Amino acid sequence: MTAQPLGGRELAARIRARVTELAGARRAGGRAPRLVIVTATDDEASAWYVRSLASAAGKVGIDCDVADLGPLATAGDITARLTALSQDDAVDGVMLQTPLPAGLALAEVSGAIDPAKDVDGANPLSLGRLAVGRPAYAPATAAAVVALLDEYAVDLAGARAVVVGRSAVVGKPLAHLLLDRDATVTVCHSRTRDLAAVTSTADVLVAAVGRTHLITPEHVRAGAVVVDVGTNPTPDGGLAGDVDPAVASVASALTPVPGGVGPVTTALLLQNVVD
Ligand SMILES: Nc1nc(=O)c2c([nH]1)NC[C@@H]1CN(c3ccc(C(=O)N[C@@H](CCC(=O)O)C(=O)O)cc3)C=[N+]21
């Protein structure tokens, strides 16, 4: 078997086309939507995403500023900036990049983002609302996984979904989104005993850990649908997923990296800004 590739570029282009229309209407009505990205890290993957988001925002007619506070920023520096942006009427969306400076957890500072502007669902209130089925912005990466599964009509109701990774940005919110779609959800992490035994039960397996090629064919049940959220920089300047490409010989469908979840993530983040 060779897995069907679940590409995300077409879906992303369709989302961006809709966002371009909405942003144009807002611009004509007075002011273009504005996104501000706050970053406090030297991390390469994060810097790449910031550049790519800023450029994608420009193309759909969203004004985008980057506030780089540097890797030495304190919790106080970050919350002060997030609070000011939340109060600024000229700002529609506020996003705080991860990773944060060493020792700082996203949830310690993201409470300073007004939930109405929390376009990447980082405020603990947003995650809590998501958990109980109240309206909230979901983190774009988690929402992209579900959007991609929907794009390819993967049936989630009653399916066994296994998420590897428990971050506040992907694993935890994704578990709630999948539960909301009536999947039976298991979340694995670095302390999970016999990871392969658990992941092998999955109809839908999502890898969101940030470790290159952690998921190998031994982790995957024949015919499973596998979603690769990993975007790990390789020494040669490329990008590697969390899923070993050999998994394509076992899975029925597999999202590529690049060209899978990534482009949909960017598009949905921009959609949240115009929303
Ligand atoms: N609060 C927060 N939310 C995030 O969502 C978040 C973050 N922090 N920190 C950094 C990571 C990284 N990230 C990526 C998103 C899209 C691509 C993407 O579109 N990649 C292209 C790669 C194109 C290429 O380089 O060839 C693709 O997959 O096709 C990559 C990486 C989101 N992140």
The ligand as an SDF file (V2000), in Angstrom:
LIG
                    3D

 33 36  0  0  0  0  0  0  0  0999 V2000
    1.7330   30.2360   19.1920 N   0  0  0  0  0  0  0  0  0  0  0  0
    2.2270   29.5540   18.1610 C   0  0  0  0  0  0  0  0  0  0  0  0
    1.3780   29.0030   17.2520 N   0  0  0  0  0  0  0  0  0  0  0  0
    1.8670   28.3170   16.1670 C   0  0  0  0  0  0  0  0  0  0  0  0
    1.0740   27.8400   15.3310 O   0  0  0  0  0  0  0  0  0  0  0  0
    3.2840   28.1800   16.0150 C   0  0  0  0  0  0  0  0  0  0  0  0
    4.1030   28.7820   16.9810 C   0  0  0  0  0  0  0  0  0  0  0  0
    3.5560   29.4300   18.0470 N   0  0  0  0  0  0  0  0  0  0  0  0
    5.4570   28.7250   16.8980 N   0  0  0  0  0  0  0  0  0  0  0  0
    6.0910   28.1670   15.7080 C   0  0  0  0  0  0  0  0  0  0  0  0
    5.2850   27.0560   15.1080 C   0  0  0  0  0  0  0  0  0  0  0  0
    5.6700   26.6990   13.6960 C   0  0  0  0  0  0  0  0  0  0  0  0
    4.4430   26.7910   12.9270 N   0  0  0  0  0  0  0  0  0  0  0  0
    4.3650   26.5430   11.5520 C   0  0  0  0  0  0  0  0  0  0  0  0
    3.2210   26.7930   10.8200 C   0  0  0  0  0  0  0  0  0  0  0  0
    3.1670   26.5890    9.4440 C   0  0  0  0  0  0  0  0  0  0  0  0
    4.2510   26.0940    8.7760 C   0  0  0  0  0  0  0  0  0  0  0  0
    4.2020   25.8940    7.3100 C   0  0  0  0  0  0  0  0  0  0  0  0
    3.3120   26.3520    6.6280 O   0  0  0  0  0  0  0  0  0  0  0  0
    5.1940   25.2260    6.7220 N   0  0  0  0  0  0  0  0  0  0  0  0
    5.2910   24.9810    5.2830 C   0  0  0  0  0  0  0  0  0  0  0  0
    6.7700   24.8410    4.9640 C   0  0  0  0  0  0  0  0  0  0  0  0
    7.2170   25.4340    3.6970 C   0  0  0  0  0  0  0  0  0  0  0  0
    8.7070   25.1400    3.5330 C   0  0  0  0  0  0  0  0  0  0  0  0
    9.5290   25.6100    4.3340 O   0  0  0  0  0  0  0  0  0  0  0  0
    9.0220   24.4110    2.6090 O   0  0  0  0  0  0  0  0  0  0  0  0
    4.5770   23.6850    4.9620 C   0  0  0  0  0  0  0  0  0  0  0  0
    4.3840   22.8620    5.8840 O   0  0  0  0  0  0  0  0  0  0  0  0
    4.2540   23.4620    3.8070 O   0  0  0  0  0  0  0  0  0  0  0  0
    5.4060   25.8190    9.4960 C   0  0  0  0  0  0  0  0  0  0  0  0
    5.4490   26.0310   10.8730 C   0  0  0  0  0  0  0  0  0  0  0  0
    3.4390   27.2590   13.7190 C   0  0  0  0  0  0  0  0  0  0  0  0
    3.8710   27.4790   14.9650 N   0  0  0  0  0  0  0  0  0  0  0  0
  1  2  1  0
  2  3  2  0
  2  8  1  0
  3  4  1  0
  4  5  2  0
  4  6  1  0
  6  7  2  0
  6 33  1  0
  7  8  1  0
  7  9  1  0
  9 10  1  0
 10 11  1  0
 11 12  1  0
 11 33  1  0
 12 13  1  0
 13 14  1  0
 13 32  1  0
 14 15  1  0
 14 31  2  0
 15 16  2  0
 16 17  1  0
 17 18  1  0
 17 30  2  0
 18 19  2  0
 18 20  1  0
 20 21  1  0
 21 22  1  0
 21 27  1  0
 22 23  1  0
 23 24  1  0
 24 25  2  0
 24 26  1  0
 27 28  2  0
 27 29  1  0
 30 31  1  0
 32 33  2  0
M  CHG  1  33   1
M  END
$$$$
